């Protein structure tokens, strides 16, 4: 660290001005990627921070190790952090492998910094970070008040970790009832939890903890990949969704995964693969009306109307009164009579 950078930590503006007037380089970085502004911010020197910004130092200057805002959050310097935000510092710049300023403020337990960052537009779900702030907080003890704050700020409790676990499951694994009770009302019911209550979630977590590690991790990974596929599907990225379903199926077959991938194939116009997935779905879950419906949809795409009718009749027996099935059966029968009339899209 050179004398110019050291002067920034002193908080003495005249000294900083002295070095600047004698050729001090505002953009020079030390071995940790910090400029003179970084040093002022980390030391909590508000007047020097204001002075340097007035001299044209870019508020988001970054050599790859983090912006001044990132360092302010890391060092719990809420006063200089506020100055940077007042000068329009970007609160959502992610430092590779570490996170964004909000993640750092959470890591170092600075609620003041977190409040300022979120007020300035920080993404409460840590978009682009290795994990969400809510997942981070539930995975560790002593962060209950931060979980409460994040939920109040609008954090999404339905975003899983890289093993497919939701924050409520992670809190349950730690046997932290208070956190489970906070997260439970805001979490969408999990199909793999038999009894969707606070007690049910905690009981399920304990059962999961007794499973062999390899089996548990495989199931979590499958759940995570399915959630990624479902998200891609909602965004109409059918090819991407199909790829995620491929990976999920590799971790363990299920009728739902095949049914979902079949629908992706249908929407991509791939009737043969859609049919193959639908048939596999029926083998795994023969009494499921949706499996028959997927098979029928694939036959319709392939203009195999007789087979579509047969599959829809099976679906109707399993799910009587389903209007969608009845409508498709009517269409299939009409197309059997007049195949040249084209098929419904």
N, C-alpha and C positions, 0 to 999 in steps of 0.2 A: 504494500500500500504506500503510495507516494504522499508527499506533504499536502498536496491539494486535497486528496481524498480524506486525509486525517483532519484537515481543517473543517471539512464538512461535518464531521462528527462532533466538533467542538461547540457547534451552535453559534459561533461568532461570525456574523455576516461580514463585517469589515475584513476579517482575516481571509475569508473565502474570496471576497472581492479583490483583495491584494494579490492572491495567487492567480486569479482569473486575469487580472490586468497584466500580469507578467507571463502570460502564455499558458496558463492552466488549460488542459484539454478536457472539455466537458464530456466528450464522447469516449475517452480512453477507459478501458476496462482492466480490472485486476485479474488475478488468476481464478477468481470465482465468478467472473462475468459481471462484476458490479462496477457501475460508473460512479461519479461523484454524487449524482442524485440518489442512487441506491444507498450510498453510505449515509447521506443526510436523513433519508427516510427510515433506515434501520435504527438509527440512533434517536429517532423521535424529534429531530430538530426542525420544528415547524417553520421558523423564520428563514432558515437556510433553504429549506425545500421550496418555499414561496419564491425566494430570490432566484434560485436556479431555474425554476419554471419561467420566471419573468425574463430570463436571458435566452429563452428559446430551446431549452433542453426538451426533447420529445417526451411527453408524459409516459409513453409506453416503450421507452428505449429498452432494448433487450438483445443481449448477445447470444441468446439461446439457453441461458440459465434461469430466466425469469424476469418479468417486468418489475419496476419499483413497487407496484401494487402487490405483486406476489410476495415480494420480500417484506413489505409492511405487514401483510397478513401473517406471514411466518414468524415475524418478530413481535406480534401482538401490539403493533403501533397504530392504534385506532385514530389518533390525531393526525398523523401524517397521511394515513390512509384516506381520511376524509378530504384532506387538501388535494390529493391526487384525483379522487373521484369528482371533486368540485371543478377540476381542470379536465374532466371528461376522460379519465383513464378507463380503459376497457376492462370490466370485471370478469370477462369470460375467456380470457386468453389462457390456454392450457399449456403447461410445461410438461413435455413428454415424460411419462413414467412417474410423474409426481401429482399432477392435478392442476386445479385452478386456484385463484385466491380464496374462494369460499371453502374449498377442501382444506387449504392450509389453516385458515382461521378456525375451522372445526377441529383439525388435528391438534392445534395448540390451545384449544378451548377458549377462544376469544369471542364471546357472545357479542361484544360491542362491534367488533370488526364484521361479524356475520350480519348483523342488523344493517350496518352501513352498506355492505356489499349488495344485499338483497334489495334494499331501498333503491340502489343505483342500477338495478336490473340484472344482477347476477342470476344465472340459471340455477334454481334451487335443486334441480336434479343432476347438476354437474355434467351436462352434455359434453361428450368428448373425453371425459375423465375415465380412469380405469374402473371406477365404481361410483355409485351415487352416494351423496353425503348421508342419506338415511341408512343405507346398507352399512356404511362405515361405522356410523354411530351405534347401530344395533349389534354389530359384531364385537363391540368392546364394552366393558363395564364402565359405569360412571358417566354415561352420556345421556341420562334420562331427560334432563332439562333441555338438552340440545335436540333430542327427538321431538319433544313437545313443541319447541320453537320451529323446527323444520316443517312439521305437520301444519302448524298454524300459518306458516308462510306458503303453504301449497305444495309441499313435496309429495310426490306420487309414491305411495307405499306398495304399488303393484309392479314395480320394476325390480327384477330379481338380480342376485349376484351372479358371478360366472358359473356357479354350480346349479343355478335355477332356483335358489331359495329366496323367498320373499322376506322382507324385514320382520314380519310377524313370526315367521318360522324361525328365523335366526334368534330373535328375542326369546322364543319358547325354548329353543335348544339351550339357551343360557339360563332357563328357568326364571326369567325375570317377568313376573306376572304383571307388574305395573306397566311395563312397556308393551306387553301383549294386549292389555286392556286399552291402551292408547291407540294402537295400530289396528286392532280387530275391526272396529266399526267402519274404517276407511278402506279395508282390504276386500277385494272381490273374493267370494268363496272359492276355495281350492277343491277341485274334483277328487283329489287323492286324500282329502281329510274327511273321513266318514261322518263325523259329527261336527258341524260348523258352529261351534261355540268357543268361548275362551278356554274352557276346560278341555274341549275336544282338540283344539290346536296344540295345547300343552301336552296332552296325552299322546297325540300323534307324533310330536317331536321326540318324546321319550322312546316311543316304539322305533322310530327311525334311527335314533342313536344306538339302539341295540343291534341294528343290522350290521353285517360285515362292511367294512369301509369301502371295499371295491364295489359292492352292490349298491351301496348308498350313493356313492359318487356317480356311478353310471346312471342311476335314476334321476339324480339332480341335473346331470349334464343333458339328459334327454328332455327334461322339463324346460331347461333353459333354451335349448335349440328349438323346441316347439314354440316357445313364446316369441323367439326371434322370427320364426316362420309365420306365426299368426300376425305379427306386426307388419311384416313385409306384405302379407296377403291383404291386409286392410289398406295398405298404401298402393294396392294394385300392381305390386312388383311380383308377378306370378312366377317368373323364372327364378328369382331369388328365393321366394317362399318355398318353391319346390326343392331347391338345393338344400335349404335348412331342414325340410322334412326328410330328405335323403339321409342327412347326418343323424337326425333324431332316430330314424328307423334303424340305423346301424348300431345304436345304443340299446335297442330293444323294440321289437315289433309291437304294434297295437292297432286295433281296428280304426281308431280315431285318426291316427297318423296316415294310414292308407286312404281313408275317406277324404281327408283334407288334401293329400297329394293328388288324389284322383280329380278333385275339383280344380286344382291348379292346372292339371293337364288338359282338362276340358276347356278351361278358359284360354289355354294356349293353343287350342285346336288340335291337340294330340289325342285322337280317339282311342287308338290302340293301347297306349300306355295308361290312359284313363280307365279303360276297361280292365286291364291287367290288375291295376290297384284296387278297383272295385271288387273284382272276384276274390282277391286276397283278403279284402275286408270282410266279405261274406263268409269266407272260410273261418276267419278268426271269431266272427260274431254273427252266426247264421240267423239269429232271431232279431236282427236290428233292421228296422225299416229303411233307415238312411242308406245302409249298404246296398239294399235292393234298388233304391232310388238312384244312387250313383251309377250302378250297373246300367240301369235303364237310360240314364243321360248319355252314357258312353255309346250305347247302341244307337240312340237317336242321332248322335253326331256322325256315327258310321253308316247311317241310313238303314240300320237293321231293325226295322219297325216291329216285326213279329217278336224278335227277342226282347225288344224294349217293352212291348205289351206284357210278355210273360213276367219280366222282372217287376213291372209296375203292379201286376196282379199279386205277386208275392208281397210287395211292399204294402199294398192295400190290406191284405190279410193281417199283417203285423201291426199296421197303424190305421185301423178303420176310421173313416170320417175325415182323414187328412185331405183338405181341399186342394193342396198343391199336387198331391199324388193323383187325385181324381182328374184334375185339369190336364196333367201330362198324359194320363191314360187316354183321355178323350182325343188329345192331339195325335198320339201314336196310332190309335185306331183309324182316325181320319186319313193319316198318311199311309196306312196299310191299304186303304181303299183307293187312294189317289196319290201314289208315290211321286208322280211327276209334278205334283203341286208344290214340291219343295218342302223343306223342313224348317221348323221353327228355330230361330237363332237363340 
